[in-house]
Amino acid sequence: MDKDTRKWFDSLLEEVIETLPRLVRNAMNEVALYVEDHPSRKVMEELNISDPRDLWGLFTGVPIQEKESHWLGGPPRLPDRVTIYREGLLWSAVTPEGTIDPEKLKEQIRKTILHEYGHYFGMTEDELEELGYG
């Protein structure tokens, strides 16, 4: 991915973050948001994904309601994190003419962030789908 596209994506991401519900913005203080161009080969293998454009985001960690029991006597673990992937999100916003629709891209970024932080809050795929974040 070229530098200009990455910079443009990141500027749209900043716009989206400003519009997120306060609950989610506050959660970002506990669960960092990472932005990568595409998932690693290891992540793709673990999730059985063949096309990196099919993965737009990923929550890695322990849902908030499970944290207390996980802390007590459990092995050390890496910090929770949400990762979103530029290439998949950009691909999701391509128009039939082959251009990227910035409004559609912002909506996909928003839905992806809400979806992944929803997992942090303990929501299932079905619950997220019902809310329109599937």
Secondary structure, 3 states (H helix, E strand, C coil): CCHHHHHHHHHHHHHHHHHCCHHHHHHCCCCEEEEECCCCHHHHHHCCCCCHHHCCEEEECCCHHHHHHHHCCCCCCCCCEEEEEHHHHHHHCECCCCCECHHHHHHHHHHHHHHHHHHHCCCCHHHHHHCCCC
